[in-house]
């Protein structure tokens, strides 16, 4: 099983070049992990893939 630090994290292409006010996500087999890109030492949280899909769909239509 991978740890949170072993995951492949990425920022949205909509993130600014300065890197401020961004979140990073990492997609794993059963969940999508989310963390603050400015302070990666803080705990990340995980959302089930189905819940993440609903969130992205909502955000795209907002």
Backbone as CSV, one residue per row, in Angstrom:
resi,resn,N_x,N_y,N_z,CA_x,CA_y,CA_z,C_x,C_y,C_z
1,UNK,0.842,-1.183,0.000,0.000,0.000,0.000,0.887,1.246,0.000
2,UNK,0.546,2.230,-0.822,1.313,3.472,-0.910,0.962,4.409,0.230
3,UNK,1.945,5.197,0.634,1.679,6.247,1.606,1.354,7.530,0.851
4,UNK,0.858,8.525,1.566,0.494,9.790,0.938,1.706,10.427,0.263
5,UNK,2.885,10.266,0.843,4.082,10.864,0.245,4.527,10.131,-1.014
6,UNK,4.118,8.891,-1.195,4.482,8.116,-2.380,3.593,8.403,-3.582
7,UNK,2.518,9.133,-3.387,1.575,9.388,-4.462,2.124,10.388,-5.464
8,UNK,1.601,10.367,-6.669,1.999,11.284,-7.731,1.070,12.499,-7.695
9,UNK,1.515,13.577,-7.051,0.707,14.782,-6.841,0.801,15.713,-8.038
10,UNK,-0.314,16.408,-8.337,-0.278,17.413,-9.396,-1.230,18.552,-9.079
11,UNK,-0.934,19.710,-9.671,-1.774,20.901,-9.526,-2.617,21.067,-10.780
12,UNK,-3.702,21.772,-10.635,-4.556,22.080,-11.760,-3.815,22.951,-12.767
13,UNK,-4.139,22.797,-14.022,-3.563,23.658,-15.056,-4.069,25.089,-14.917
14,UNK,-5.097,25.299,-14.097,-5.621,26.637,-13.846,-4.867,27.345,-12.721
15,UNK,-3.929,26.686,-12.074,-3.158,27.292,-10.995,-2.283,28.404,-11.546
16,UNK,-2.079,29.428,-10.744,-1.246,30.544,-11.184,0.224,30.133,-11.179
17,UNK,1.037,30.882,-11.901,2.468,30.601,-11.974,3.152,30.785,-10.623
18,UNK,2.590,31.655,-9.770,3.175,31.894,-8.457,2.955,30.707,-7.521
19,UNK,1.991,29.871,-7.812,1.737,28.694,-6.993,0.987,28.972,-5.706
20,UNK,0.441,30.158,-5.561,-0.297,30.480,-4.342,-1.752,30.037,-4.456
21,UNK,-2.346,29.801,-3.325,-3.764,29.434,-3.254,-4.102,28.223,-4.114
22,UNK,-3.272,27.215,-4.076,-3.494,26.024,-4.891,-3.668,24.786,-4.016
23,UNK,-4.343,23.846,-4.576,-4.388,22.520,-3.977,-3.740,21.556,-4.959
24,UNK,-3.267,20.456,-4.432,-2.725,19.390,-5.259,-3.591,18.162,-5.049
25,UNK,-3.712,17.352,-6.077,-4.470,16.113,-5.969,-3.600,14.954,-6.434
26,UNK,-3.923,13.801,-5.912,-3.267,12.558,-6.319,-4.352,11.491,-6.408
27,UNK,-4.437,10.849,-7.540,-5.459,9.827,-7.754,-4.878,8.462,-7.408
28,UNK,-5.535,7.780,-6.502,-5.138,6.427,-6.112,-6.247,5.466,-6.544
29,UNK,-6.040,4.207,-6.295,-6.997,3.186,-6.747,-8.397,3.390,-6.181
30,UNK,-8.499,3.727,-4.913,-9.819,3.822,-4.288,-10.217,5.223,-3.865
31,UNK,-9.300,6.198,-3.986,-9.610,7.544,-3.495,-8.803,8.590,-4.246
32,UNK,-9.267,9.828,-4.118,-8.518,10.979,-4.604,-8.065,11.739,-3.369
33,UNK,-6.766,11.989,-3.274,-6.187,12.673,-2.129,-6.009,14.141,-2.480
34,UNK,-6.241,15.016,-1.513,-6.163,16.460,-1.722,-5.311,17.057,-0.612
35,UNK,-4.406,17.991,-0.996,-3.577,18.656,0.013,-3.310,20.106,-0.411
36,UNK,-2.879,20.897,0.551,-2.512,22.292,0.337,-1.110,22.330,-0.270
37,UNK,-0.969,22.923,-1.436,0.334,22.935,-2.101,1.354,23.822,-1.400
38,UNK,0.891,24.770,-0.593,1.814,25.657,0.109,2.394,25.021,1.358
39,UNK,1.732,24.016,1.897,2.203,23.365,3.124,1.912,21.873,3.037
40,UNK,2.768,21.163,2.355,2.551,19.733,2.139,2.795,18.894,3.387
41,UNK,3.257,19.539,4.470,3.434,18.810,5.728,2.108,18.657,6.475
42,UNK,1.115,19.469,6.120,-0.200,19.332,6.748,-0.869,18.073,6.219
43,UNK,-1.744,17.486,6.992,-2.400,16.260,6.544,-3.249,16.480,5.289
44,UNK,-3.170,15.538,4.390,-4.045,15.536,3.218,-5.350,14.868,3.619
45,UNK,-6.371,15.032,2.810,-7.592,14.273,3.052,-7.935,13.493,1.793
46,UNK,-8.704,12.464,1.964,-9.063,11.601,0.845,-10.570,11.607,0.643
47,UNK,-10.949,11.557,-0.618,-12.350,11.520,-1.026,-12.509,10.299,-1.917
48,UNK,-13.589,9.574,-1.730,-13.854,8.445,-2.613,-13.927,8.909,-4.058
49,UNK,-13.551,8.039,-4.973,-13.530,8.424,-6.388,-14.903,8.849,-6.888
50,UNK,-15.950,8.206,-6.420,-17.301,8.578,-6.842,-17.657,9.980,-6.343
51,UNK,-17.329,10.265,-5.090,-17.578,11.590,-4.533,-16.775,12.662,-5.243
52,UNK,-15.527,12.349,-5.586,-14.689,13.301,-6.316,-15.303,13.590,-7.695
53,UNK,-15.790,12.558,-8.341,-16.433,12.734,-9.647,-17.644,13.648,-9.563
54,UNK,-18.444,13.485,-8.514,-19.605,14.367,-8.326,-19.162,15.798,-8.082
55,UNK,-18.097,15.989,-7.272,-17.595,17.324,-6.998,-17.107,17.996,-8.291
56,UNK,-16.312,17.287,-9.082,-15.775,17.857,-10.315,-16.916,18.203,-11.274
57,UNK,-17.891,17.342,-11.371,-19.045,17.620,-12.226,-19.782,18.868,-11.769
58,UNK,-19.993,18.978,-10.462,-20.655,20.174,-9.893,-19.844,21.430,-10.188
59,UNK,-18.525,21.366,-9.940,-17.668,22.536,-10.132,-17.626,22.950,-11.604
60,UNK,-17.647,21.990,-12.509,-17.603,22.293,-13.944,-18.878,22.987,-14.408
61,UNK,-19.977,22.715,-13.723,-21.263,23.284,-14.125,-21.652,24.508,-13.305
62,UNK,-20.812,24.914,-12.369,-21.154,26.052,-11.497,-20.904,27.372,-12.192
